[in-house]
Amino acid sequence: AQTVTQSQPEMSVQEAETVTLSCTYDTSESDYYLFWYKQPPSRQMILVIRQEAYKQQNATENRFSVNFQKAAKSFSLKISDSQLGDAAMYFCAYTSNSGYALNFGKGTSLLVTP
Amino acid sequence: ETGVTQTPRHLVMGMTNKKSLKCEQHLGHNAMYWYKQSAKKPLELMFVYSLEERVENNSVPSRFSPECPNSSHLFLHLHTLQPEDSALYLCASSQDSQGDQPQHFGDGTRLSIL
């Protein structure tokens, strides 16, 4: 069974600063996909970034980037130049190439202070 | 504007009531999902439909009954629910049910069982 662990229930960052959210996962598969989703108070789960396990290059989307360490089964999210609108719950998720279920972590609540 | 619309946004019901949650996607996707989000727990996958066929039923009690009349609509029929069923129910869709396809979520229905 695949499990996703987010060890930080809450994180805080000042506006314009950088913050890193941690995620580790457990799998015996070699081909899989990792995602970070953001859920603001409006409740809609929004895809932030996606990483294919077969790609060594870390995914980047504007101010969001990941540090994917396949051997360590680690998939952290870095948010640069944090903005007030980044405040939300962030969920790390895993799915195997052969499956369709997204396995989510418990989430990290990110607070952005002025 | 979300491509996945869920109604109602909030629902309060007694344990003996029958109600239905509705999800509609406007993205031309072929796969749709129901998730349950409870406080302090990871999102739990409930059902997956691909091309209107149910492909996964994740050990969900029979008091939850899904229906997918076409690839754009997904329902969750509720009957004789328990207080522990109070949660946020999220619908999602993706191009197909393969793991590499990102899922697009609705805003959810907040369900409270009295």
Interface residues (C-beta under 8 A of the other chain):
Chain A: V4 Y32 Y33 F35 Y37 S42 R43 Q44 M45 I46 L47 R50 E52 F91 T95 S96 N97 S98 G99 Y100 A101 L102 N103 F104 G105 K106 G107
Chain B: T2 A31 Y33 K40 K41 P42 L43 L45 V48 S50 V55 E56 N58 L88 L90 A92 S94 S97 Q98 G99 D100 P102 Q103 H104 F105 G106 D107 G108 R110
